[in-house]
């Protein structure tokens, strides 16, 4: 049989290229919903000295297909002090022409064992120790391994144990960063060999049928694998493979060797590669420019501090990217000398991946005035805090002592002292807004905005304030925070337009409000539109376009505005919400001054 021969049921196996992904699957257990009998796949990875792999001469079929272990000790079998717990992936070559058989054991990158129908995978502690990786239990039950010194997250990930039940294995995988894996292979002069077993069932297999002829079973021993195919009594087929493949070997040192010390990086506008030594020669105000999408790796992660106004980033007390400054909508300006100084080389490489050549137009005085997500989020944050402050002052005229923070959960004085981006629900709103933002990301950001400017409204205090205006025809007990704020602003708007003191003429204002009915309008219509966008994700997919279009119409937008991405749509919503809050603040100021 030709070495490239595969039955149709297993034809996908040679098409796999595990090293092509930035995160390499190094161990796997999967179950398949095949007809009649579930299929299964086991895959593990062995570390093999390069010379010993070459000595095999391509005979990878010699590898066993699983991780073996010494198992639980037995005093009767092992005797006292004779037990040696260990793991290995073995090879076995039968001797030819009277030569002895040869057996060798190799290190598994992922350790594994089975107990009570459960199989566990564990990252080799030697690999974790080499890079100072620390384990972190994820909410899905997997164990993630992080490099806190860089920091770099999810360097490796191992799923929770797989349970075998009803002839089916739960899916389980172990994944390792390709860069770290390459570095480890180079450090140890090892080759990565994946060993596997797969069994699949299907109603037909033309390739297997042709090879079987009139036989019911065929077993082929090829260089890299053993394949067994069977024709069942019902005419269906079963195909099994036990094999191995060489995935990678020694090469570069992407982790252990700092490329900034040797080859350097070429930055837009500077054709010469910049090493750490060359970076020291740059002068202050020798700038580089980076898209703010670079911040996505840090936003919302514990330990990082992202300054939304400048675009600078810090990690605990270990390192800092800055001083930085935003230019226009989405550019960040940095001194190249400061970026290299005291920042881990992989952080510098990350920022280099987002570097751009800034044009004269992008650096003009006019472009520098263009709002960015930092200025927009700041306007929203202070806007809702100012609304709370004015509501507090107005409520005091009715004899109600409620602070602005109690009304909206934000206080301007606290924000000014601690930093506005530290306020409740502010951080998610201050994250970068990519121009090509997806619709799902757009709706998620609308939810974040809603938490900041709508959910913050204290229903209890607003209801007390609305009641202070006097008896009303409808039942305000059923109104929630946003509608209670709307009612309050409507009262203030009616009073201001009529030149009435809100607290002295409350009864008259309520009378005019009820007489006007729907003619009063909604002074905070944009906030209601935001609330509607927040609720879109709870509807059926086929209804979403119509609901989004209806909400966007109240911002003067349509779905065509998002044709190239939802970034500019998001900008407009930020701006119009901030403008509406500013309008509310001016109205409340006018009402306070009229008393």
Helices and strands as residue ranges (DSSP letters): G 8-10, G 13-15, G 18-20, E 23-32, E 39-49, H 50-55, G 60-62, E 68-69, H 75-78, E 87-93, E 102-108, E 110-115, E 118-123, H 125-130, E 133-137, E 143-147, E 152-158, E 162-165, E 168-169, E 172-177, H 178-188, E 190-202, H 206-212, E 217-221, E 225-231, E 237-248, G 259-261, E 265-267, E 270-274, H 276-279, E 287-291, G 292-297, E 304-306, E 313-315, E 319-321, E 324-327, E 331-335, H 336-340, H 345-352, E 355-356, H 365-368, H 373-397, H 404-408, H 412-418, G 420-422, G 427-430, H 439-453, H 459-467, G 476-478, H 481-498, H 506-516, G 517-520, H 525-534, G 536-538, H 541-553, G 559-562, H 567-593
